[in-house]
Amino acid sequence: MKVGVPSETKAQESRVGLTPRSVQELTKDDHIVLIQNNAGIGAGFSNSDYENSGAKIVNSADDIFNESEMIIKVKEPQMNEVEMLKENQILFTYLHLSAAPQLTKALIDSKSICIAYETVTDQNNKLPLLAPMSAVAGRMSIQAGAYSLEKHKGGSGLLLGGAPGVLPGTVLILGGGVVGENAAIIATGMQAKVFITDKSEQRLEELKEKFGDKIEPLHSDKINIQDYISECDLLVGGVLVPGSNAPKIITKEMIKEMKSGSVIVDVAIDQGGCVETSKPTTHANPTYIVDDIVHYCVANMPGGVPRTSTLALNTVTLPFIQNLAANGFNKALKNDKNFMDGLNIYKGSVTYKAIADDLSYEYIDPETLVH
């Protein structure tokens, strides 16, 4: 199969769809890999790294889209890229379509085959291709939050870990999944006071076992979240409903009760955000202030550490890319129900129920379309 990797064009996005090592694995199996000129530079991979791994360097995104049967990206395609997509072409990347109605309509019209990293499942109903980026974003959320607490960023001027004779700051993490757990790893390492909320008693027990007395687990259905919001210095939104918009757990009224100079890092912003006052920002302009509360809502947080992120992502995506390249999408998806869960749009039909429900499209069961 001909596999194409264009440069990412989203603002401050330096990750790349394939590493040279991944290219080597694909070319070893006689697949042709096309890499756009300098696509890997931001992640630390040169054209010669790719050429030495067997890739062909091409000059433009047009060439990539024209010549490839499958497009491998990291972020959702921008509108100029959607215009280059061809009917029956495979697109494999993060999509987050529930929060992107215009993109969804354009992908439907393209008649392409759109498989989303973030909805592929495993035997335990977890999200293996989302997990590494959630881990990176969770760890970055505390770094970003700690920096945003500094006075020159609009924060309260508080050092999250405290100092001799000075109590540490308080971190409230919404959601005990991959984002929440990794946020807690960094927050407890900084010696902050950490609360984690989740709906699952079992998950809270697992977190308690992992962190011991370094965290306080809170069952979200059994607490008044307002009490904790008014006391926290850093709020991390790590709530996820697979493939769907994040629920707005924190309202505008709740924000007004937070301490002046507190910080919100809404990691769920890719799926619309779990805070009512959240709106997407970029690495160039990551924060804004509402009611004296600093909001950090960068929609591609792992793009800030592109080398680590690209390596972590390829570790999990490569086997799926190899499967698609070797077997074609029909066989690859038909033989693996968990992989089929990744199919969001198929030749003009919406094949993921949460997206169809959120954006008012007819849902078509992918099993009836992929043969």
C-alpha positions in Angstrom: 0.0 0.0 0.0 1.0 3.6 -0.6 1.1 5.4 2.8 1.4 9.2 3.0 2.4 11.5 5.9 1.8 15.2 5.4 3.2 17.9 7.6 0.8 18.9 10.4 -0.6 22.4 9.7 -2.5 23.1 12.9 -1.1 26.0 14.8 2.0 25.0 17.0 1.6 21.4 16.0 5.0 19.8 15.5 4.2 16.1 15.9 4.3 13.8 12.9 2.3 10.7 11.9 5.2 8.3 11.5 8.7 8.0 13.0 11.6 6.8 10.9 11.5 3.5 12.8 7.8 3.1 11.9 8.6 3.8 8.2 11.3 1.2 8.3 8.8 -1.4 9.5 6.4 -0.5 6.7 9.0 -0.4 3.9 10.4 -3.8 5.2 7.0 -5.2 4.2 7.2 -3.6 0.8 4.8 -0.8 1.4 5.6 2.6 -0.1 5.9 5.5 2.4 5.7 9.1 1.2 6.8 11.8 3.7 6.2 15.5 3.0 9.4 17.6 3.0 10.5 18.4 6.6 7.3 16.9 8.1 9.3 15.5 11.0 11.7 18.4 11.7 9.6 19.7 14.7 9.8 16.3 16.3 13.5 15.9 15.7 13.4 13.7 12.6 15.2 14.9 9.4 14.5 14.1 5.8 17.6 12.0 5.7 16.4 10.0 8.7 13.3 9.1 6.7 15.2 8.4 3.5 17.5 6.1 5.4 14.4 4.2 6.6 13.2 3.7 3.1 10.7 6.6 2.7 10.4 8.9 -0.4 10.4 12.6 0.4 7.8 14.6 -1.6 7.5 18.4 -1.8 3.9 19.2 -1.1 0.8 18.0 0.7 -0.9 17.9 -2.7 1.6 15.2 -3.7 0.9 13.2 -0.5 -2.9 13.3 -0.9 -2.8 12.6 -4.7 -0.5 9.6 -4.5 -1.4 7.9 -1.3 -4.1 5.3 -0.5 -3.8 5.9 3.2 -3.1 9.2 5.0 -1.5 9.0 8.5 -1.7 12.2 10.6 -1.7 13.2 14.2 -4.3 16.0 14.4 -7.7 16.4 12.6 -7.3 17.6 9.0 -7.7 21.3 8.4 -10.2 22.4 5.8 -7.6 22.8 3.0 -6.5 19.2 3.7 -10.1 17.9 3.6 -10.4 19.4 0.1 -7.5 17.2 -0.9 -9.1 13.9 0.4 -10.3 11.6 -2.2 -13.2 9.2 -2.3 -12.3 5.8 -0.8 -9.0 7.2 0.7 -8.2 6.1 4.2 -7.6 8.8 6.8 -6.2 7.5 10.2 -5.7 10.2 12.8 -7.2 11.9 15.8 -10.5 13.4 14.8 -12.7 14.5 17.8 -15.7 15.0 15.5 -18.4 15.6 18.1 -16.8 19.0 18.8 -16.3 19.8 15.1 -19.6 20.0 13.1 -18.1 21.8 10.1 -15.2 19.3 9.8 -17.6 16.4 10.2 -19.8 17.6 7.3 -16.7 18.2 5.1 -15.4 14.6 5.8 -18.9 13.2 5.0 -18.9 15.0 1.7 -15.4 13.8 0.9 -16.6 10.1 0.8 -13.4 9.1 2.4 -12.9 6.4 5.1 -12.1 8.2 8.4 -10.8 6.1 11.3 -10.2 7.9 14.6 -7.4 7.0 17.0 -9.5 8.1 19.9 -12.4 5.7 19.5 -10.4 2.5 18.8 -11.0 0.2 21.8 -9.4 -2.8 23.3 -10.7 -6.0 25.0 -11.2 -4.1 28.3 -13.2 -1.3 26.5 -10.3 1.1 27.1 -8.9 3.5 24.4 -5.3 2.3 23.7 -4.5 4.9 21.0 -5.8 7.8 23.1 -4.0 6.6 26.3 -0.4 7.8 25.5 -1.5 11.3 24.5 -3.8 11.4 27.6 -0.9 10.5 29.7 1.3 13.2 28.2 -1.6 15.8 28.5 -2.2 14.7 32.1 1.4 15.2 33.1 1.6 18.5 31.2 -1.5 19.8 32.9 0.2 20.1 36.2 3.3 21.8 34.6 1.1 24.2 32.8 -1.1 24.8 35.8 2.0 25.4 38.1 3.4 27.9 35.6 0.0 29.7 35.2 -0.2 30.2 38.9 2.8 32.5 38.7 1.9 36.1 39.2 3.1 37.3 35.7 0.7 34.8 34.1 -2.3 36.2 36.0 -2.1 33.6 38.8 -2.2 34.0 42.5 1.6 33.9 42.9 1.4 30.5 44.6 4.1 27.8 44.4 2.2 24.6 44.0 4.6 22.5 46.1 4.7 25.1 48.9 8.0 25.9 50.7 9.5 25.3 54.1 7.0 26.6 56.6 4.4 27.3 53.8 1.6 24.9 53.0 1.4 23.6 49.4 -1.3 24.4 46.9 -4.5 22.3 46.4 -5.1 20.5 43.2 -8.6 19.2 42.3 -8.6 16.6 39.4 -11.9 15.9 37.7 -11.8 12.3 36.4 -9.6 9.4 37.5 -8.8 8.0 34.1 -5.5 8.2 32.2 -5.4 12.0 32.3 -6.3 12.2 36.0 -3.8 9.5 37.1 -1.0 11.1 35.2 -1.8 14.5 36.5 -1.7 13.0 40.0 1.7 11.5 39.4 3.2 15.0 38.7 1.0 16.8 41.3 2.0 14.4 44.1 5.6 14.6 43.0 5.4 18.3 43.5 4.0 17.6 47.0 0.7 19.4 46.3 -2.4 18.5 48.2 -4.4 16.4 45.6 -8.1 15.5 45.3 -9.3 13.2 42.5 -13.0 12.8 41.7 -14.5 9.9 39.7 -17.9 8.1 39.4 -16.4 4.7 39.8 -15.8 3.3 43.3 -13.5 0.7 41.9 -11.4 3.2 40.0 -11.0 5.3 43.2 -9.9 2.3 45.1 -7.2 1.6 42.4 -6.0 5.2 42.6 -5.9 5.0 46.4 -3.9 1.8 46.2 -1.4 3.4 43.8 -1.0 6.8 45.6 -1.8 5.9 49.2 -2.2 9.0 51.4 -0.8 11.3 48.7 -4.3 11.8 47.3 -7.8 12.0 48.6 -10.2 10.2 46.3 -13.8 11.6 46.1 -16.8 9.9 44.7 -18.3 12.5 42.4 -21.9 11.5 43.1 -21.4 11.7 46.9 -19.8 15.2 47.2 -20.8 18.8 46.7 -18.2 19.7 44.1 -18.7 23.4 44.9 -17.1 22.9 48.3 -13.9 21.6 46.7 -13.8 24.1 43.8 -13.9 27.1 46.2 -10.8 25.7 48.0 -8.6 24.6 45.1 -5.7 26.5 43.5 -5.5 24.4 40.4 -8.5 22.6 38.8 -7.7 19.9 36.1 -10.5 18.8 33.8 -9.8 15.2 32.7 -13.4 14.0 32.0 -14.0 11.8 29.0 -17.0 10.3 27.3 -15.6 8.3 24.4 -16.2 9.9 21.1 -18.8 12.4 22.5 -18.7 15.9 23.8 -17.4 16.3 27.4 -20.1 17.1 29.9 -20.0 20.6 31.3 -19.3 19.7 35.0 -18.1 23.2 36.0 -20.6 26.0 35.5 -20.0 29.8 35.2 -21.5 30.2 38.6 -19.0 27.8 40.1 -16.2 29.7 38.5 -17.3 32.8 40.4 -16.7 30.9 43.7 -13.1 30.1 43.0 -10.3 32.0 44.7 -8.9 34.9 42.7 -5.8 33.9 40.7 -6.7 30.2 40.7 -6.1 28.2 37.5 -8.2 25.9 35.4 -6.5 23.5 32.9 -9.3 21.9 30.8 -7.6 18.9 29.2 -11.1 17.9 27.8 -11.1 20.9 25.5 -10.5 18.6 22.4 -14.0 17.2 23.1 -15.6 20.6 23.8 -14.3 21.0 27.4 -15.8 20.2 30.8 -15.9 23.8 32.0 -18.6 26.1 30.8 -16.1 29.1 30.4 -13.6 27.0 28.4 -12.7 27.9 24.8 -9.8 26.4 22.7 -6.4 28.2 22.9 -3.0 27.6 21.3 0.5 27.0 22.6 1.3 30.6 21.4 -1.5 32.1 23.5 -2.4 29.4 26.0 -4.3 31.3 28.6 -7.1 33.9 29.2 -8.8 35.1 32.3 -12.5 34.9 33.3 -13.7 36.3 36.6 -10.0 36.5 37.8 -9.5 32.7 37.0 -6.7 31.8 34.6 -8.0 29.3 31.9 -5.4 27.1 30.1 -7.3 25.4 27.3 -4.7 24.3 24.7 -6.4 21.9 22.3 -3.3 20.0 21.4 -1.3 19.9 24.6 0.9 17.0 23.6 2.0 19.0 20.6 4.1 21.1 23.0 6.4 18.1 23.5 6.4 16.7 20.0 9.3 14.3 20.2 8.1 12.5 23.3 4.5 12.6 22.0 5.4 11.3 18.5 7.4 8.4 19.9 4.7 7.5 22.4 2.0 7.6 19.8 3.8 5.5 17.2 4.4 2.8 19.8 0.6 2.1 19.9 -0.5 3.2 16.4 2.1 1.2 14.3 0.5 -2.2 14.6 -2.9 -0.8 13.4 -1.2 1.0 10.5 0.6 -2.2 9.5 -2.7 -4.1 9.7 -4.5 -1.6 7.4 -1.5 -1.5 5.0 -1.2 -5.3 4.8 -4.9 -6.2 4.7 -6.8 -3.2 3.5 -9.5 -1.5 5.6 -12.3 -4.0 4.9 -10.4 -7.0 6.2 -8.6 -5.1 9.0 -11.8 -3.7 10.4 -14.0 -6.7 9.8 -11.7 -9.1 11.6 -11.3 -6.8 14.7 -14.4 -5.4 16.4 -12.2 -3.1 18.6 -10.6 -1.6 15.5 -14.0 -1.3 13.9 -14.9 1.0 16.8 -12.4 3.5 15.3 -14.5 3.9 12.1 -16.2 7.3 12.4 -17.1 8.1 8.8 -17.4 5.7 5.9 -18.0 6.9 2.4 -20.5 9.6 3.4 -22.1 7.8 6.4 -21.6 8.5 10.1 -20.7 5.2 11.7 -20.0 6.2 15.3 -23.2 6.6 17.4 -22.0 9.3 19.8 -21.1 11.6 16.9 -24.3 10.9 15.1 -26.3 11.7 18.3 -24.3 14.8 19.1 -24.5 16.3 15.6 -27.9 15.0 14.6 -26.9 12.6 11.8 -28.4 9.3 11.0 -26.2 6.5 12.6 -25.3 3.7 10.3 -23.9 0.5 11.9 -20.5 0.0 10.3 -20.9 -3.8 10.3 -23.6 -3.3 7.6 -21.2 -1.3 5.4 -17.8 -2.9 5.7 -17.6 -6.2 3.9 
